[in-house]
Amino acid sequence: MSLSAADLAYGYPERRIGSGIGLDLKAGEVLALLGPNGGGKTTLLKTLLGLLPPQGGTLTLDGRPLAALSVNQRARALGYVPQAHAGTFAFTVFSVVLMGRTAHGGLFAAPSRHDREVAQAMLERLGIAKLAQRPYTQISGGERQLVLIARALAQEPAYVILDEPTASLDFGNQGKVMGQIRRLAAEGLGVLFTTHDPNQALADADRVLLLREGQAIATGEAAAMLTPERLAELYGVAIETVRGADGRVAFLPG
Amino acid sequence: MTARFHTECADAMPPSSLRGNAFALGLLGVAVLLAFGLGRFPVGPADLARLVWAVLSGQPSGLSPQIEAVIWNIRGPRVVAAVLCGAALAVAGTAFQGLFRNPLVSPDILGASSGAALGAVVGIYFSLGLFAIQFAAFAGGLVAVGAVYAIGSTIRRGDPVLVLVLTGVVVGSLLGAGIGLVKYWADPYNQLPAMTFWLLGSLAGTAKPDLVPLLGPVLLGTAVLVALRWRMNVMSLPEEEARALGLNTGPLRIAIVAAATLVTAASVAAAGIIGWVGLVVPHLARFLVGPDFGKLLPTAAILGGGYLLIIDTLARTAAPVETPLGILTAVIGTPFFIWLLASARGGWS
């Protein structure tokens, strides 16, 4: 049971972004797609979600080709957390989370009582139940990110895929959101997130895939893969390593 | 198309839909009473009540035959037409604003009005009958939006929603040139005034037979939109999020555009071009009941009906000569729009 890519090429028919991607996301595991901005992370993420068709290679969800699944089937397996945005209309936080139930209802259906219970449960799971009746447009960026995670969980997926989950958050909220991401994996979900921050990948991911200009330059255990040499190759700058007394490592751009 | 406005819901809590709908229904009631009560043959609330009772009980109403004729044949059809057109434009505007994720969109964004206008002026140019002109307008609106959609879907680059809107703008301006050309060719004494009158919007002369071609499409389109209410909430998210949540956005967008265009074209065919209603009323409705389409669509319909009925009553009674509806809606809509721009937080992005 996994979301697997082998020799995957991705991008658009007229413009290929990357190729040769191999990855395997399993339940209970956190995988980070690490690389500089503009390196093709978001396009790869959209391909893994089935929003863009693969341009070559194989991409399977629990053994079946992802492209063969319906939009609806994909949405029940893969929860998507986009970068937090302001939203156009002032839906309540509860309504936004309820939208995660879309794939579980019919074309003309309104959310059922069960859908509402799931949405409420996901708000509580992320500790934001008190926001339920607030307009989504008026809460903070960190709260929005948590709401979008709750919405993805309301899809009741096996895997959650997050696009730069902390990109627009302040320091404290970054910690909060990453803590939740670790917890999801501990609860048995497969989690994949993109980031340009090697320290985040090191702290919060089990495994990493280093992505530069659409090519995977390394993939494997986070602690083993994240070396100053590889990061220097990935970002094209010298990397300084800071070591704490307890042996923990952090990287600084040199 | 990425303007983000958060004027609705100024409070921390969402507005109560009960109070919002009570207000909308109250406005519609007042509008109906005013519409019957004002004019050359005023029909007061008591007379209306007697007539309603007469219909329900089967007894004679005791009203003068002249007043009954005014109610049944002149003012009644016009009141019904105003309510239906206002409701149609408001519902279509609500749907398009959600679909295009932009609260500054109006029902003619995809060329429904320009297409209908071209159909109507061509009909007038060839001296067709009233029904043929209305049909030409209706068909023109549908064909224009169909063409915009067909052209838009062949362009595969970029956000499909943005492509659709830009195609609508381009095709709309081409249709505008066509309208100009037909007006230029038209007989300036017989045809041009009729075209001008039609392009400014009016319900004068609405009779009972006009109501059927209006009622059918408006009910059908509105029913489709109400049935899709929950999906429309999700459609107001960015395209990729809606798909990741399990929506087949392509077919759904066609269904919403078709339903909203149907009601717009029916309204334009019956009343000519009436701008601003479809832009202004959805905002008022969101202010009253929040953005959830399940609540928003009925409230917008009621509010739009009442709003256009008040405008039409003004058009009939404010001056010795009828004022075109499009003029009045613009005079009221423009300041509202400016207020909207000025009070919106977030601005353009």
Interface residues (C-beta under 8 A of the other chain):
Chain A: K46 L49 L51 V71 N72 R74 A75 R76 L78 Y80 P82 H85 A86 G87 T88 F89 A90 F91 T92 S95 M99 G100 T102 A103 G105 L107 F108 A109 A110 P111 Q133 R134 P135 T137 Q138 R151 Q155
Chain B: R4 F5 H6 E8 C9 A12 M13 P14 G98 R101 N102 P103 A227 L228 R229 W230 R231 N233 V234 S236 L237 P238 E240 E241 R243 A244 L245 G246 L247 N248 R286 G290 P291 D292 G294 G346
